[in-house]
Amino acid sequence: MDTLDFGRYVTFTTVSAKPKPAPNAFDMLMNSAQQLRLPPTRRERDNRDRLYNTVITLLKEKKLGWTLGQAETGEKFINMLTAIFWSVSDLTTKVVYSFTC
């Protein structure tokens, strides 16, 4: 630390910063493998695609996902969850429609 005085009221102090070590390639690979991922959203051609994208959006908001090695499992999970929601919503619509007629 160097200090320079310019009179009674002005003092400059310099602090040398320690250089950051270069990132280690192994650490970068480990961090990348631990990051959570989600499948990409689909182009919305119908309401089922919109539901799929909504499930992905909800998982993003909750900061959930799968690691790189589990990406296939994550996509299967989202497809199954979308199918369940789609079936339940279709069944609910039919039941409500039958009671209103």
Sine and cosine of phi, psi and omega as CSV:
sin_phi,cos_phi,sin_psi,cos_psi,sin_omega,cos_omega
0.00,0.00,0.80,-0.60,0.01,-1.00
-0.93,-0.36,0.66,-0.76,0.01,-1.00
-0.82,-0.57,0.76,-0.65,0.06,-1.00
-0.86,-0.51,0.81,-0.59,0.03,-1.00
-0.98,-0.22,0.76,-0.65,0.09,-1.00
-0.86,-0.51,0.98,0.18,-0.01,-1.00
1.00,0.09,-0.27,-0.96,-0.11,-0.99
-0.99,0.14,-0.45,0.89,-0.15,-0.99
-0.94,-0.33,-0.23,0.97,-0.07,-1.00
-0.88,-0.47,0.83,-0.56,0.05,-1.00
-0.69,-0.72,0.78,-0.63,0.07,-1.00
-0.96,-0.29,0.76,-0.65,0.05,-1.00
-0.84,-0.54,0.78,-0.62,0.03,-1.00
-0.94,-0.35,0.66,-0.75,0.02,-1.00
-0.84,-0.54,0.81,-0.59,0.01,-1.00
-1.00,0.10,0.78,-0.62,0.00,-1.00
-1.00,0.08,0.62,-0.79,0.05,-1.00
-0.97,0.22,0.73,-0.68,0.02,-1.00
-0.92,0.38,0.61,-0.79,0.04,-1.00
-0.96,0.28,0.63,-0.77,0.04,-1.00
-0.93,0.36,0.51,-0.86,0.02,-1.00
-0.90,0.44,0.61,-0.79,-0.01,-1.00
-0.90,0.43,0.64,-0.77,0.01,-1.00
-0.99,0.12,0.72,-0.70,-0.03,-1.00
-0.88,0.48,-0.61,0.79,0.02,-1.00
-0.90,0.44,-0.69,0.73,0.02,-1.00
-0.90,0.45,-0.62,0.79,0.03,-1.00
-0.90,0.43,-0.66,0.75,0.04,-1.00
-0.91,0.42,-0.67,0.74,0.00,-1.00
-0.90,0.43,-0.68,0.73,0.03,-1.00
-0.90,0.43,-0.64,0.77,0.02,-1.00
-0.91,0.42,-0.63,0.78,-0.01,-1.00
-0.94,0.35,-0.43,0.90,-0.05,-1.00
-1.00,-0.02,-0.18,0.98,0.00,-1.00
-0.94,0.34,0.61,-0.80,0.00,-1.00
-1.00,0.09,0.66,-0.76,-0.05,-1.00
-0.78,-0.63,0.41,-0.91,0.10,-0.99
-0.78,-0.63,0.45,-0.89,0.07,-1.00
-0.90,0.43,0.39,-0.92,0.03,-1.00
-0.93,0.37,0.43,-0.90,0.05,-1.00
-0.95,0.31,0.35,-0.94,-0.01,-1.00
-0.99,-0.12,0.41,-0.91,0.15,-0.99
-0.94,0.33,0.79,-0.62,-0.12,-0.99
-0.98,0.18,0.99,-0.16,0.07,-1.00
-1.00,-0.10,-0.43,0.90,0.00,-1.00
-0.49,-0.87,-0.02,-1.00,-0.05,-1.00
-0.93,0.37,-0.44,0.90,0.03,-1.00
-0.92,0.39,-0.63,0.77,0.08,-1.00
-0.91,0.41,-0.61,0.79,0.04,-1.00
-0.90,0.44,-0.64,0.77,0.05,-1.00
-0.90,0.43,-0.68,0.73,0.05,-1.00
-0.84,0.54,-0.73,0.68,0.00,-1.00
-0.91,0.41,-0.56,0.83,0.04,-1.00
-0.91,0.41,-0.65,0.76,0.05,-1.00
-0.88,0.48,-0.69,0.72,0.02,-1.00
-0.90,0.44,-0.66,0.76,0.03,-1.00
-0.89,0.46,-0.67,0.74,0.03,-1.00
-0.90,0.45,-0.65,0.76,0.03,-1.00
-0.92,0.40,-0.61,0.80,0.05,-1.00
-0.90,0.44,-0.69,0.73,-0.01,-1.00
-0.89,0.46,-0.57,0.82,0.02,-1.00
-1.00,0.06,0.04,1.00,-0.01,-1.00
0.84,0.54,0.72,0.69,0.03,-1.00
-0.94,-0.35,0.34,-0.94,0.02,-1.00
0.14,-0.99,-0.25,-0.97,-0.02,-1.00
-0.78,-0.63,0.50,-0.87,0.07,-1.00
-0.96,0.27,0.14,-0.99,-0.10,-0.99
-0.85,0.53,-0.63,0.77,-0.02,-1.00
-0.95,0.30,-0.28,0.96,-0.04,-1.00
-0.95,-0.33,0.23,0.97,-0.09,-1.00
-0.87,0.49,-0.63,0.78,0.00,-1.00
-0.91,0.41,-0.65,0.76,0.05,-1.00
-0.89,0.46,-0.65,0.76,0.02,-1.00
-0.89,0.46,-0.66,0.75,0.01,-1.00
-0.92,0.39,-0.64,0.77,0.05,-1.00
-0.89,0.45,-0.66,0.75,0.01,-1.00
-0.88,0.48,-0.73,0.69,-0.02,-1.00
-0.91,0.41,-0.64,0.77,0.05,-1.00
-0.89,0.46,-0.67,0.74,0.00,-1.00
-0.92,0.38,-0.68,0.74,0.02,-1.00
-0.90,0.45,-0.65,0.76,0.05,-1.00
-0.90,0.44,-0.67,0.74,0.02,-1.00
-0.89,0.45,-0.64,0.76,0.02,-1.00
-0.90,0.43,-0.76,0.65,0.01,-1.00
-0.87,0.49,-0.64,0.77,-0.01,-1.00
-0.90,0.44,-0.70,0.72,0.00,-1.00
-0.91,0.40,-0.68,0.73,-0.01,-1.00
-0.91,0.42,-0.68,0.74,-0.02,-1.00
-0.92,0.39,-0.59,0.81,0.04,-1.00
-0.92,0.39,-0.68,0.73,0.02,-1.00
-0.90,0.44,-0.69,0.72,0.00,-1.00
-0.88,0.48,-0.67,0.74,0.01,-1.00
-0.89,0.46,-0.67,0.74,-0.01,-1.00
-0.92,0.40,-0.67,0.74,-0.02,-1.00
-0.91,0.42,-0.72,0.69,0.00,-1.00
-0.89,0.45,-0.65,0.76,0.01,-1.00
-0.89,0.45,-0.64,0.77,-0.02,-1.00
-0.93,0.36,-0.50,0.86,0.01,-1.00
-0.99,0.16,-0.40,0.92,-0.02,-1.00
-1.00,0.07,-0.31,0.95,-0.06,-1.00
-1.00,0.08,0.00,0.00,0.00,0.00
